[in-house]
Each structure stands twice: as C-alpha cells, then as structure tokens.
C-alpha cells in the first residue's frame, strides 16, 4: 500500500505523518464540499470550493504558512480565483458552516478513538458529562477602514465550546460575531442540544435561572458555580482535595414553578487566581452523588481551560490581521478541529504507550514537529500516497495510527517540568523613555 520511502518517513517522523493522515481523513475534499452544500444558506460554490478554503486556512492555523496571502500565493496555480475571492469567502463564512465543521470533525475523531477503546474513564458513570465554557478571540488589528480612527480594541466575536472529557475534544461550538455580546445570549442554542441524563458543568457566567430550569426540564443535570447570593443554613459534609465541603438546600423559582436543588460550598485551602477563598456550586444531581464528588467534578472543569490554552498557544487560532468577525471565528473553529486531530493522536499514544506516558506528552513540541515537517511532506510525498488514509475503514485507520505511534521517541516530546512560581520582584517607579545598560547592571551585581 505504501512505498518504502513513505514507510521510512512514517518511522522517522511519526507525529508529522500521523497529523497529515488525520487531516486527510477528517477533511476529505468531497465530504467537506458536501457538508458545505448541506449547511450553507447564503454562500455558494462556483469556482472556489469550500474544501480548498479549508485546506488553505488549515495551513495557516497549523503554522505551516505565516498568513493567508502567503498560503494563497503558494496555491494560486491550482486555485482558479483571485486573492480577493479567497478573502471574500473567508470574511463571509457562515456561522452554521463553522459549527457543522466542528461537529463533523468531533464525530470522526470519536469514531477512531472508540475503535481502539481509548476513551478516558467517565467522570461520573451513568452520565454524559459536558463542560461548557466561553472564549473571546483576541482583539484584531485596525486594518478595516472603519476601525482606523479608534484606539479601542476591535473584538471579533464570542465562542462557547462544549468539551467531552472522555475523548478530550470540543464536541460543539456556539458563535456570535458580536464581541460585546453576553455569553448568556447563546444559551438558548445550547439548550436545544441537551439530552436526557446529560451532566453539564460550567462556570458562574452561565448561572442563570432560565438556563438551570432549561437543563432540568430536559431531565438532565448540572453543576454550575453560583452567581449572586443565596442565603440558608449549611451543614459540613466532608473534605475534598481543595478544601472543606458544605451542603444546603436552596429554592429557585421561575414562572411560578419552584424547585429545590443543592448548593455545595467549598472553603478552599488556597485562593483561586481571582483571590476567592469560597466557591459555591449549584446542582440538581440526586442525593446518592455526594457533595465532595460534586466539588471534585467542578474542580475538574478546568480541563477545558487546558484545551483552550493548547489551541491558542500551539496553533494560530487568533490571527490578528483578520478583522472581519466571520474570518476570525472561522480560524478559531479550524483550530478546534485540529485539536480533535490531536485528541486522536493522543488516543493512539495511550493505546501504544499507556495513559501515563501519553499524559506527559507536550502538545507544544508535537505541534512544533508538525509545523517543521509539513513542507517536507508536501515536497517528498506525492498526494496519491495519502489517498489510502481517506478510504481505509475505521479499524484499519486506528491500527495504522497505533503502528506509527509505536515508532515515537517519547523523550523528544515529553513536557518540561518547571519549579514553583516565584513572586515577581518590585520594580522602580515607571519613567517614560527611560533605559538601562544591561551590561552595566550585570557587571555591578
């Protein structure tokens, strides 16, 4: 199936080849164009295919190309359109198309992960856990003409992501191009996706009475940090890894309906990064789920912060030159789809080297190798040699990834351990235009 030269590349640079194989499979052009055809409401394809736009933007997001125009210049001999057409397509990308793209890549990733039985243990057996969190892409440059006369930071929108902790990827996204919009404005769309026996975990930004009632109406459950104040008597129920845990019953009313739920209070041993020493979480989980268990579920919510950190630090998901909100949101969604590919690679590592070894792999160093080898793969490996990854069945594809993972030299990608953080020293008063000679400072020490 594969040439000897290609097999040698797989053995020497397995991470790069695994990443390219995942991209070939998850973003097969014919299926991408079909997804666009079934989802787009306003945009259409004439000369520029959606799959071509995704391939070009993926090169930018993965860091293989420095910007959209550089990616276009390299591909203009195969793209029958001008650079203006590329920008028009990206700047007008529909939110529904982006959401469908994220959902489709997550579905494909889950199929491969499940094939090898590499889901992580359930956080709470019997429940389908989902973590909800928001993200605001970084401010863009003032390139658009209406932005050139303001110093204010132009915000390109808001994103809500739904993470599945068992497969370690974003299952869904909800988008708005309005950078000033409240995250709660998207909760109506979120409620439409909730199913019976779901368990939704979220921060206090999402603690609204309509959202809590909406989850309960679907026969689903929540653990959401409290926003605002509620009074009542509490009782001590035990200790958790982060502090003492208390519980009390609280009543909430909406449209004449009153429900009694639980408020879990954690008195922290150490303050949060915001300086809080006490956390309150509301939950409608049944009594058999203990308060310390609920406290632990909320503590593990920070898993989605790790996902966002890896997406923003190892991928170019925040491209400051993209002033139009749809373009900026499209780049972020493509980064999430790339993160789904990373989740598949991590699952192959777990299947080959075990959970402990896989957890020690650095997303930064893996992404670095993918960027470094991408150009070489394009030059020395013909497009035809990637075709089998698109057509092989799920079992064969998962087995091939596991085989390639076996060639990895784990020490190349292991996370670097750092010591405890030290508080920064106090600086002298700020003086505009001041400067120092580094040489003299070091000499006089």
C-alpha positions in Angstrom: 0.0 0.0 0.0 2.8 2.4 0.9 6.2 2.9 -0.8 9.4 2.1 1.1 10.3 5.8 1.1 7.0 6.7 2.6 7.3 3.9 5.2 10.7 5.3 6.2 9.2 8.7 6.8 6.5 7.2 8.9 9.1 5.5 11.1 11.4 8.6 11.4 8.8 11.4 11.8 5.6 9.6 13.0 3.9 12.6 14.6 4.1 14.6 11.4 2.7 11.8 9.3 0.0 10.9 11.8 -1.2 14.6 11.8 -1.2 14.7 8.0 -3.1 11.3 7.9 -5.7 12.6 10.3 -6.2 15.8 8.2 -6.5 13.7 5.0 -9.2 11.6 6.6 -11.2 14.2 8.5 -11.1 16.8 5.8 -11.6 14.8 2.7 -12.5 17.4 0.0 -15.6 15.6 -1.4 -17.1 15.3 2.1 -16.2 18.9 3.1 -17.9 20.2 -0.1 -21.0 18.0 0.7 -21.1 19.4 4.2 -20.9 23.0 2.8 -23.7 22.2 0.3 -26.0 20.9 3.1 -25.3 23.6 5.6 -24.6 27.0 3.8 -27.7 29.2 3.4 -26.3 32.2 1.6 -22.9 31.4 0.3 -22.5 29.2 -2.7 -19.7 27.4 -4.6 -18.9 28.3 -8.2 -15.2 28.3 -8.9 -13.8 28.2 -5.3 -14.6 25.1 -3.4 -15.1 25.1 0.4 -12.6 22.2 0.7 -9.9 24.5 -0.9 -10.6 27.2 1.6 -10.3 24.8 4.5 -7.1 23.4 3.2 -5.6 26.8 2.7 -6.7 28.1 6.2 -5.5 24.9 7.9 -2.0 25.6 6.6 -2.2 29.0 8.3 -3.7 27.7 11.6 -1.2 24.9 11.8 1.6 27.4 11.4 2.8 25.9 8.0 2.1 29.3 6.4 2.6 32.7 8.1 -0.5 34.3 6.7 -3.5 33.8 4.4 -1.9 35.7 1.4 1.3 33.6 1.7 -0.8 30.5 1.6 -2.7 31.8 -1.4 0.5 32.6 -3.3 1.7 29.1 -3.0 -1.6 27.7 -4.2 -2.6 30.2 -6.9 -1.6 27.9 -9.7 -4.3 25.4 -8.6 -6.9 27.9 -7.4 -8.9 29.4 -10.3 -9.7 32.6 -8.4 -8.0 35.8 -7.2 -6.8 36.5 -3.7 -9.8 38.9 -3.3 -12.1 35.9 -3.8 -10.3 34.0 -1.1 -10.7 36.9 1.4 -14.4 37.4 0.4 -15.1 33.7 1.0 -13.4 33.7 4.4 -14.8 37.1 5.5 -18.4 35.9 4.7 -18.1 32.4 6.2 -21.5 31.4 7.8 -21.6 30.6 11.5 -23.7 27.4 10.7 -21.0 26.1 8.4 -18.3 26.6 11.1 -20.4 24.8 13.7 -21.1 21.9 11.4 -17.4 21.6 10.6 -16.5 21.3 14.3 -19.3 18.8 15.0 -18.3 16.7 12.0 -14.6 16.6 13.0 -15.5 15.7 16.6 -17.7 12.8 15.3 -15.0 11.4 13.1 -12.4 11.7 15.9 -14.8 9.9 18.3 -15.2 7.0 15.9 -11.4 6.4 15.7 -10.9 6.8 19.5 -13.8 4.4 20.2 -12.5 1.8 17.7 -9.4 1.3 19.9 -11.3 1.6 23.1 -9.3 4.6 24.2 -11.9 6.8 25.9 -10.9 8.1 29.2 -12.8 6.9 32.3 -16.1 8.6 32.8 -16.1 11.4 35.3 -19.4 10.2 36.7 -20.6 6.8 35.5 -24.1 6.8 34.1 -24.0 10.4 33.0 -22.9 12.0 29.7 -20.6 14.8 31.0 -20.3 18.0 29.1 -18.2 21.0 30.0 -19.4 24.4 28.8 -17.1 27.5 28.6 -16.7 30.7 26.7 -13.8 32.2 24.8 -13.3 35.6 23.3 -10.8 35.7 20.4 -8.0 38.3 20.9 -8.5 41.8 19.5 -7.6 42.2 15.9 -5.5 44.9 14.2 -7.2 48.1 12.9 -6.9 47.1 9.3 -10.6 47.7 8.3 -11.2 51.3 7.3 -14.0 51.9 9.9 -11.5 50.8 12.7 -8.6 53.1 11.8 -9.8 56.2 13.7 -10.1 54.4 17.1 -7.7 53.2 19.7 -10.2 50.8 21.2 -9.5 47.1 20.7 -11.7 45.5 17.9 -13.3 42.3 19.3 -14.2 39.8 16.6 -16.9 37.8 18.5 -17.6 35.3 21.2 -17.4 31.5 21.3 -19.0 28.9 23.5 -17.3 25.5 23.3 -18.7 22.2 24.7 -16.0 19.7 25.7 -16.3 16.0 26.1 -13.8 15.0 28.7 -13.9 11.3 27.8 -12.4 11.9 24.4 -10.7 15.2 25.3 -12.0 17.4 22.5 -14.7 20.0 21.7 -17.9 18.4 20.6 -19.8 21.6 19.7 -19.5 25.3 19.4 -21.9 28.2 19.5 -20.9 31.5 17.9 -21.7 35.2 17.7 -19.9 37.8 15.7 -20.7 40.5 18.3 -17.7 41.0 20.6 -19.8 42.8 23.1 -22.5 40.1 23.3 -23.0 38.3 26.7 -22.2 34.6 26.7 -25.7 34.0 28.1 -27.2 35.2 24.8 -26.2 31.9 23.3 -27.6 29.7 26.0 -30.9 29.2 24.1 -29.0 27.4 21.3 -27.1 25.4 23.9 -30.4 24.2 25.5 -31.5 22.8 22.1 -28.6 20.3 22.2 -29.1 19.0 25.8 -30.3 15.4 26.1 -31.7 13.3 29.0 -29.1 12.3 31.6 -26.6 14.8 30.5 -24.4 16.4 33.2 -23.4 20.0 32.3 -20.6 21.6 34.2 -19.9 25.3 33.8 -18.6 28.5 35.5 -20.7 31.2 37.1 -21.1 33.1 33.8 -23.8 30.6 32.9 -25.6 30.5 36.2 -28.9 31.9 35.1 -32.2 30.7 36.4 -33.7 30.1 32.9 -30.7 28.0 31.9 -30.8 25.9 35.1 -34.5 25.3 34.7 -34.0 24.5 31.0 -31.5 21.8 31.8 -33.8 20.3 34.4 -36.8 20.3 32.1 -34.7 18.1 29.7 -34.3 15.5 32.6 -30.6 16.5 32.6 -28.3 17.6 35.4 -25.9 20.5 36.1 -23.0 21.5 38.3 -22.7 25.2 37.8 -20.9 27.7 40.0 -23.3 30.1 41.7 -23.6 33.7 40.5 -25.1 36.1 43.1 -26.1 35.5 46.7 -28.3 32.9 48.2 -29.0 32.6 51.9 -29.6 29.5 54.0 -28.2 27.1 56.6 -25.4 24.7 55.6 -24.0 21.6 57.0 -20.5 20.2 56.9 -20.3 17.0 54.7 -16.6 16.3 54.3 -13.3 17.3 52.9 -12.2 17.4 49.2 -8.8 17.8 47.6 -9.2 21.6 47.6 -10.9 22.3 51.0 -13.8 21.7 53.3 -17.2 20.9 51.7 -20.7 22.0 53.0 -24.2 21.5 51.6 -27.5 23.1 51.9 -30.9 23.0 50.1 -31.9 26.1 48.1 -35.1 27.0 46.3 -35.3 28.8 42.9 -38.5 30.0 41.2 -39.2 30.6 37.5 -42.6 31.4 36.0 -44.4 30.3 39.2 -42.5 27.0 39.4 -40.3 26.4 42.4 -37.6 23.7 42.5 -35.4 22.6 45.4 -31.8 22.0 44.5 -28.5 21.7 46.2 -25.8 24.3 46.9 -22.3 22.9 47.5 -19.9 25.2 49.3 -16.1 24.6 49.2 -13.9 26.6 51.6 -10.6 26.5 49.7 -7.3 25.8 51.3 -5.7 28.1 48.6 -7.3 31.0 46.9 -8.3 30.9 43.2 -6.4 33.1 40.7 -9.2 35.7 41.3 -8.4 35.6 45.0 -11.6 33.7 46.0 -11.4 31.6 49.1 -15.0 30.2 48.9 -16.8 28.6 45.9 -20.5 27.9 45.7 -21.8 25.4 43.1 -25.5 24.7 42.4 -26.5 21.2 41.4 -29.6 19.1 40.8 -27.8 15.8 41.0 -29.6 13.2 43.1 -28.6 12.7 46.8 -26.6 9.5 46.0 -24.0 11.7 44.3 -22.2 13.1 47.4 -21.3 16.7 47.9 -17.5 16.0 47.8 -18.0 14.2 44.5 -19.8 17.3 43.1 -17.0 19.5 44.4 -14.4 17.3 42.6 -16.5 17.4 39.4 -16.4 21.2 39.4 -12.7 21.3 40.2 -12.0 19.2 37.1 -13.9 21.7 34.9 -10.5 23.4 34.3 -9.8 20.7 31.8 -11.5 22.9 29.2 -9.1 25.7 30.1 -6.2 23.4 29.2 -7.9 22.7 25.8 -8.2 26.5 25.1 -4.6 27.1 26.2 -3.3 24.4 23.9 -5.4 25.7 21.0 -4.2 29.3 21.5 -0.6 28.5 22.3 0.3 25.8 19.8 -2.0 26.8 16.9 -2.5 30.1 15.2 -6.2 30.4 16.0 -6.1 34.1 16.8 -4.9 35.7 13.6 -4.8 39.5 14.4 -4.9 40.5 10.7 -8.4 39.0 10.3 -10.6 42.0 11.2 -13.9 40.6 9.9 -15.6 38.6 12.7 -16.6 35.6 10.5 -12.9 35.2 9.4 -11.6 35.3 13.0 -14.3 32.8 14.2 -13.5 30.5 11.2 -9.8 30.4 12.2 -10.7 29.6 15.8 -13.1 26.8 14.7 -10.4 25.3 12.4 -8.1 25.3 15.4 -10.7 23.3 17.4 -11.0 20.8 14.5 -7.2 20.5 14.5 -7.4 19.9 18.3 -9.7 17.0 17.5 -6.9 15.5 15.4 -4.5 15.9 18.3 -7.0 14.1 20.5 -6.9 11.1 18.0 -3.1 11.1 18.1 -3.1 11.2 21.9 -5.5 8.2 21.9 -3.1 6.3 19.7 -0.3 7.2 22.2 -2.5 5.9 25.1 -3.1 2.6 23.2 0.6 2.1 22.5 2.5 3.6 25.4 -0.1 3.7 28.2 -2.1 6.6 29.9 0.8 7.9 32.0 3.2 8.2 29.1 0.6 9.8 26.9 -0.3 12.4 29.6 3.4 13.5 29.7 3.5 14.4 26.0 3.8 18.1 25.3 1.3 19.5 22.8 3.7 22.3 22.0 6.6 20.0 20.9 4.2 17.8 18.9 2.8 20.8 17.2 6.3 22.1 16.6 7.3 19.0 14.7 4.1 19.0 12.7 5.0 22.6 11.5 8.6 21.7 10.8 7.9 18.6 8.7 4.7 19.8 6.8 6.7 21.4 4.0 8.9 18.4 3.5 5.9 16.0 3.4 4.4 18.2 0.6 7.6 18.1 -1.4 8.8 14.5 -1.0 5.5 12.6 -0.6 3.1 12.6 -3.6 -0.6 13.4 -3.0 -1.6 9.9 -4.2 0.3 8.3 -1.3 -2.1 9.9 1.2 -5.2 8.7 -0.5 -5.4 5.3 1.4 -5.9 7.2 4.7 -9.2 8.6 3.3 -10.6 5.3 2.1 -9.5 2.7 4.7 -12.1 1.6 7.2 -12.0 3.0 10.8 -10.4 -0.2 12.3 -7.5 -0.1 9.8 -7.0 3.6 10.2 -6.9 3.3 14.0 -4.5 0.3 13.7 -2.2 2.3 11.4 -2.1 5.2 13.8 -1.2 2.8 16.6 1.6 1.4 14.5 3.0 4.8 13.8 2.8 5.8 17.5 5.0 2.8 18.2 7.9 4.5 16.4 7.8 7.6 18.5 10.8 8.5 20.7 8.8 9.8 23.7 11.7 11.8 25.1 11.5 14.2 22.2 8.0 15.2 23.1 7.9 15.0 26.9 6.7 18.0 28.9 9.4 20.1 30.6 8.8 20.2 34.3 9.3 23.6 35.9 9.8 24.6 39.5 7.3 26.6 41.7 6.5 30.1 40.5 8.2 32.9 42.4 6.5 36.3 43.0 8.0 39.0 40.8 10.3 41.5 42.5 9.1 45.1 42.9 10.2 47.4 40.2 11.2 51.1 40.4 8.7 53.7 39.6 7.9 53.9 35.9 9.7 56.7 33.9 8.6 57.3 30.3 11.6 57.0 27.9 14.0 55.6 30.5 16.6 53.0 29.6 19.3 50.9 31.1 22.5 49.2 30.1 22.1 45.5 30.7 25.9 45.1 30.6 26.4 47.6 33.5 23.6 46.1 35.6 25.1 42.6 35.3 28.7 44.0 35.9 27.7 45.8 39.1 25.8 42.8 40.7 
